[in-house]
Amino acid sequence: MSNPAPDQQPGGEPSKVSALEEASQAYNAFNRFVAFRDEDSTLVMAGKLLLRFLGIFIMILLSPFLLIGLAIAFAAVL
């Protein structure tokens, strides 16, 4: 009988902490990518601004689905 990986619970599902850490790392990587730097040209700054607005728009679009998923998860637990 083998031991489960440290980031997995006995049921075989990844732990919530690991998922939150991965989401945080992905957001931080995106935020660093679209950050303005002194050496950026005006065109690059405009592209980064567009990417930032697109990221915000995608997060707003996904938020209702995430809230519905959380509600279903809490309902399943209760």
PyMOL commands that set and color helices and strands:
alter all, ss='L'
color gray80, all
select helices_A, chain A and resi 16-33+42-77
alter helices_A, ss='H'
color red, helices_A
deselect
rebuild
show_as cartoon
